[in-house]
Amino acid sequence: GAGENLFIVKDGVIYEPEIASALIGITRATVITLAAELGYKVVSKRLTRDDIYIADEAFFTGTAAEVTPIRELDNRTIGEGKRGPVTTKLQSLFFDVVNGKVPAHADWLTPVA
């Protein structure tokens, strides 16, 4: 959608559309930082529908989406049709960060009373 960023995973590398096509936002930047911390390479490149069709995994990021796996596109299953291991690791770490469970990123949070 218009409020999310798309990422795909192929052979252990995370790809996102070229920056001109991306929604520059906090969630996107957070996920890219967390991916690097987990040892994943994130590459910006022009992505086609075919790239998505043959991806091992795909997920959206965004304020509302947070980190949401994508199971299919155009009635075509992406990967195994479920949340993949890279998405699972990123989603878990993202939720740990936003729930204050990662002291290294406590400065990213603003407590609300």
N, C-alpha and C positions, 0 to 999 in steps of 0.2 A: 504494500500500500504506500500511499504518499508520506506517511509518518514513520516508516520503518526503513532500515537499511538491510540489504540482502548480503549474506555471506554464504559461500559454498566451501566445501572441503573436498579436496581430491588428492589422494596419495599422501595424506598427512599435512598438506599445505592448505592454509586458509586463504581464500580469494574474496575480494570485494570489488564492486565496480569501480572504475576510475573515479577519482575524487570529484570530477565535474558532475558525475551522476549521483553522487552520494549526498545524503542529508548530513551536514556536519553537526554532530550533536554529542552530548555528554555520554550517552549510553554507548554509542559507536566507539568513541575514544576509550572509554573504560574497557570495553571488550577487547579492543586491539591491544591495550596495555596488559590485560590479564592473559591474553593469548601468548604474548611475548614472554611473560613470566612463567607460563607453563611450557615454554620451549618451542612454541609453534611459530613458523614464519607466516607473516601476513603480506600478501601481494595484492596491489591494486592493478587491475587490468580491465580491458573491455570484456564484459561477459556476454555471451550469447545464450539464447534459450537452450541450444545444444549443450553448452557447458553445464547448465543446470540439470538437464536431463541425465547426463552421465556422471554427475557429482556423486561422491560417496555419501555426502551429507549436505544439508542446506538449513539455514536458520535466519530468522529476522532478529534485528535488535531495534530497540526504540523505547521511548518513555513508557508507552502502554504495553508494548510487546515484551519488554525486558529482553530475554533471550528465549525465542520461541522456535522449536524445530519445525521444519517444513517437510511433510511426508510425500507430497506429490505436486506436480505441476502439469496442467493440461491432461489430467487423468493418467499421467505417467508416474510411476513410483520412483522416488529419489532414493538411491542406495537400497537399504533393506526395508524402507517404508516406515521407519521408526526413528526415534532420536538416536543418533550415532554416538560413539565414544567421545569424539572431540566436543560435540555440542553438549553432551552430558557433563564433561569436565568444566567447560566454560560456564554453563548454566549453574552448576553447583557452586563454583567459586564466586560467580557474580552474586548469587543470593547470599552467600556467606559475607561478602563485602558489604552489601546494602543492609544486612541485618547486624552489622557491627561485630562480626566474628573474626575479622582479619585485622589485628592491631596495626599492621604495616600500612593499612589504608584508612585508618580511623579519621585522618584529616580530610577524607573525601566526604564525610558525613556531617550533616548539620542537625543536631538533636532538636526535636520539636516537642514542646511541653503541652 
